[in-house]
Amino acid sequence: MAIKILVVDDEEDLCEILQFNLEGEGFEVDVAFSAEDALKKNLKAYQLILLDVMMGKISGFKLARIIRQEMKLTVPILFITAKEGEENTLTGFSLGADDYIVKPFGVKEVIARVKAVIQRAGIKSAYSEKKLNIKGMELDVERKRLTIEDKTINLSRKEFEILYLLMDNSERIFSREEILDRIWSDDVVVNNRTVDVHITRLRKKLGGHGKLICSRAGYGYFFSENNS
């Protein structure tokens, strides 16, 4: 899966600009227009947080403190702020900031800083440049494409991510809760039934290969090359 970034800023237009441009660079980007909205998300799912300092009831500094001290998360944080000055910069770094950028800024500068933080942190996309080949199925992880016996199978983004998760961890059982946490990590309201529906659709698209996606009652789903 692509590197996931959360942009937290009360300027909706700015969030949309950053989301559009970062997604153009291959990142998966969610936005939150307040710290309160950000706290409703599964913050463990993100590899980087772009965090505005000046927001409403909960400031960016306070949210960073919650992330670092209460939630004990080490996710890199890049502060974005209209404030300048040594004191604010030191405050940000004392709260565990990995970088600091002052408004107004160019989008190219943000992208460069994001990539630099990711490189320093040693973060890599879960989608490595590889192909998974199992029993006539080829999952091109880089191009997000599935072929079965040289025929391209059109999958939705969620279907692709589920199949990749299961194929790349063959024989490992994933509970519905684990799949929800990994694939639906944003604040969209979904339940366990959502996983079942997507698995059913995925099996149908795979045709005879659908039986390779197995289930164990009370435990969850797994991919087995031996189920032929």
C-alpha positions as CSV (number, residue, x, y, z in Angstrom):
1,M,0.0,0.0,0.0
2,A,1.1,3.6,-0.6
3,I,2.6,5.7,2.1
4,K,-0.3,7.3,4.0
5,I,-0.2,10.9,5.0
6,L,-2.7,12.9,7.2
7,V,-3.0,16.6,6.6
8,V,-4.5,18.5,9.5
9,D,-5.3,22.2,8.9
10,D,-8.4,24.3,9.3
11,E,-7.9,25.9,5.9
12,E,-10.0,23.6,3.7
13,D,-8.6,25.0,0.5
14,L,-5.1,24.4,1.6
15,C,-5.9,20.9,2.6
16,E,-7.4,20.2,-0.8
17,I,-4.3,21.7,-2.6
18,L,-1.9,19.6,-0.5
19,Q,-4.0,16.5,-0.9
20,F,-4.2,16.9,-4.7
21,N,-0.5,17.5,-5.1
22,L,0.7,14.8,-2.7
23,E,-1.5,12.2,-4.3
24,G,0.0,13.2,-7.6
25,E,3.3,12.1,-6.1
26,G,1.9,8.7,-5.3
27,F,1.0,9.2,-1.6
28,E,-2.4,8.2,-0.1
29,V,-3.7,11.4,1.6
30,D,-6.5,11.9,4.1
31,V,-7.4,15.4,5.5
32,A,-8.8,16.6,8.8
33,F,-10.0,20.2,9.3
34,S,-9.3,20.3,13.0
35,A,-7.4,18.4,15.7
36,E,-10.7,17.1,17.0
37,D,-11.4,15.5,13.6
38,A,-7.9,14.1,13.4
39,L,-8.3,12.4,16.8
40,K,-11.3,10.5,15.4
41,K,-9.1,8.8,12.9
42,N,-6.8,5.8,13.4
43,L,-3.6,7.8,13.7
44,K,-1.6,4.5,13.8
45,A,-2.3,4.0,10.1
46,Y,-0.3,7.1,9.0
47,Q,3.4,7.2,8.1
48,L,3.5,11.1,8.3
49,I,1.3,13.8,9.7
50,L,1.3,17.4,8.3
51,L,0.1,19.4,11.2
52,D,-1.0,23.1,11.3
53,V,-0.1,24.9,14.5
54,M,-2.8,27.5,14.7
55,M,-6.2,25.8,14.9
56,G,-9.3,26.0,17.1
57,K,-9.8,24.5,20.6
58,I,-6.9,22.0,20.2
59,S,-3.8,23.6,18.7
60,G,-1.3,21.7,16.6
61,F,1.1,21.8,19.4
62,K,-1.4,20.3,21.8
63,L,-2.3,17.6,19.3
64,A,1.4,16.7,18.8
65,R,1.7,16.4,22.6
66,I,-1.3,14.0,22.7
67,I,0.2,12.0,19.8
68,R,3.6,11.8,21.4
69,Q,2.9,11.6,25.2
70,E,-0.5,10.1,25.5
71,M,-0.8,7.9,22.4
72,K,3.0,7.1,22.4
73,L,3.1,7.3,18.6
74,T,6.4,7.9,16.8
75,V,4.9,8.9,13.4
76,P,6.9,11.7,11.9
77,I,5.2,15.2,12.3
78,L,5.9,18.1,9.9
79,F,4.5,21.3,11.4
80,I,3.0,23.9,9.0
81,T,2.4,27.4,10.5
82,A,2.0,31.1,9.9
83,K,4.1,31.8,12.9
84,E,7.7,32.6,12.6
85,G,10.3,32.9,15.3
86,E,12.9,30.8,17.2
87,E,10.6,30.2,20.2
88,N,7.8,28.6,18.1
89,T,10.3,26.5,16.2
90,L,11.9,25.3,19.4
91,T,8.4,24.5,20.8
92,G,7.7,22.4,17.8
93,F,10.9,20.4,17.9
94,S,10.6,19.9,21.7
95,L,7.3,18.2,21.0
96,G,8.9,15.8,18.6
97,A,8.5,17.6,15.2
98,D,10.6,16.2,12.4
99,D,10.5,19.4,10.4
100,Y,8.9,22.8,10.3
101,I,7.6,24.9,7.4
102,V,6.3,28.5,7.5
103,K,3.3,29.8,5.5
104,P,3.2,31.0,2.8
105,F,5.0,28.2,1.1
106,G,5.3,26.6,-2.3
107,V,3.8,23.2,-2.9
108,K,7.1,22.0,-4.3
109,E,8.8,22.9,-1.1
110,V,6.3,20.9,1.0
111,I,6.7,17.9,-1.3
112,A,10.5,18.1,-1.0
113,R,10.3,18.4,2.8
114,V,7.8,15.5,3.0
115,K,10.1,13.3,0.9
116,A,13.1,14.3,3.0
117,V,11.3,13.4,6.3
118,I,10.2,10.1,4.8
119,Q,13.7,9.3,3.6
120,R,15.3,10.2,7.0
121,A,12.7,8.0,8.8
122,G,13.4,5.1,6.5
123,I,9.8,4.8,5.6
124,K,9.0,2.6,2.5
125,S,5.8,2.0,0.7
126,A,4.3,-1.4,1.5
127,Y,3.9,-1.7,-2.3
128,S,7.4,-2.7,-3.3
129,E,8.4,-3.0,-6.9
130,K,7.5,-6.6,-7.4
131,K,5.0,-9.0,-8.8
132,L,3.3,-11.8,-7.0
133,N,2.8,-14.9,-9.1
134,I,0.7,-17.7,-7.7
135,K,-1.1,-20.4,-9.7
136,G,-1.6,-18.4,-12.9
137,M,-2.4,-15.2,-11.0
138,E,0.0,-12.3,-11.4
139,L,-0.4,-9.3,-9.1
140,D,1.7,-6.4,-10.4
141,V,2.1,-4.5,-7.2
142,E,3.7,-1.4,-8.7
143,R,1.1,-1.0,-11.5
144,K,-1.9,-2.1,-9.3
145,R,-2.9,-4.7,-11.9
146,L,-4.1,-8.3,-11.7
147,T,-3.9,-10.8,-14.5
148,I,-5.1,-14.3,-14.5
149,E,-3.7,-16.4,-17.3
150,D,-2.8,-13.2,-19.2
151,K,-6.3,-11.8,-18.8
152,T,-6.6,-8.5,-17.0
153,I,-9.0,-8.5,-14.1
154,N,-10.4,-5.1,-13.1
155,L,-10.4,-4.7,-9.3
156,S,-11.5,-1.8,-7.2
157,R,-8.9,-0.2,-5.0
158,K,-10.1,-1.9,-1.8
159,E,-10.4,-5.3,-3.6
160,F,-6.8,-4.9,-4.8
161,E,-5.5,-4.0,-1.3
162,I,-7.3,-6.9,0.3
163,L,-5.9,-9.3,-2.3
164,Y,-2.4,-7.9,-1.9
165,L,-2.6,-8.2,1.8
166,L,-3.7,-11.8,1.7
167,M,-1.4,-12.9,-1.1
168,D,1.6,-11.3,0.4
169,N,1.0,-13.0,3.7
170,S,0.0,-16.4,2.3
171,E,-1.5,-18.8,5.0
172,R,-1.7,-16.1,7.6
173,I,-5.2,-15.6,8.9
174,F,-6.5,-12.0,9.1
175,S,-9.5,-11.3,11.3
176,R,-12.2,-9.0,9.9
177,E,-11.1,-6.4,12.4
178,E,-7.5,-6.5,11.2
179,I,-8.6,-6.2,7.6
180,L,-10.8,-3.2,8.4
181,D,-7.9,-1.6,10.4
182,R,-5.5,-2.0,7.5
183,I,-7.7,-1.3,4.5
184,W,-10.3,1.1,5.9
185,S,-8.1,3.1,8.3
186,D,-9.9,6.4,7.8
187,D,-13.1,7.6,9.6
188,V,-15.5,6.1,7.1
189,V,-18.2,4.1,9.0
190,V,-17.8,0.5,8.1
191,N,-18.4,-2.8,9.8
192,N,-17.3,-6.5,9.6
193,R,-20.0,-7.1,6.9
194,T,-18.1,-4.7,4.6
195,V,-15.2,-7.1,4.6
196,D,-17.4,-10.1,3.8
197,V,-19.0,-8.2,0.9
198,H,-15.7,-7.2,-0.6
199,I,-14.3,-10.8,-0.3
200,T,-17.4,-12.2,-2.0
201,R,-17.0,-9.8,-4.9
202,L,-13.3,-10.5,-5.1
203,R,-13.8,-14.3,-5.2
204,K,-16.4,-13.8,-8.0
205,K,-14.0,-11.7,-10.1
206,L,-11.2,-14.3,-9.6
207,G,-13.4,-17.1,-10.9
208,G,-11.9,-20.5,-10.3
209,H,-9.0,-18.9,-8.4
210,G,-11.5,-17.4,-5.9
211,K,-11.2,-20.6,-3.9
212,L,-7.7,-19.6,-3.0
213,I,-9.2,-17.0,-0.6
214,C,-10.2,-19.2,2.3
215,S,-12.0,-18.5,5.5
216,R,-11.9,-20.1,8.9
217,A,-15.1,-19.7,11.0
218,G,-14.5,-17.5,14.0
219,Y,-11.0,-16.4,12.9
220,G,-11.1,-14.7,9.5
221,Y,-9.7,-14.9,6.0
222,F,-6.4,-16.2,4.5
223,F,-4.9,-17.0,1.1
224,S,-3.8,-20.6,0.5
225,E,-2.0,-21.9,-2.5
226,N,-2.8,-25.4,-1.3
227,N,-6.6,-24.9,-1.7
228,S,-6.9,-26.2,-5.2
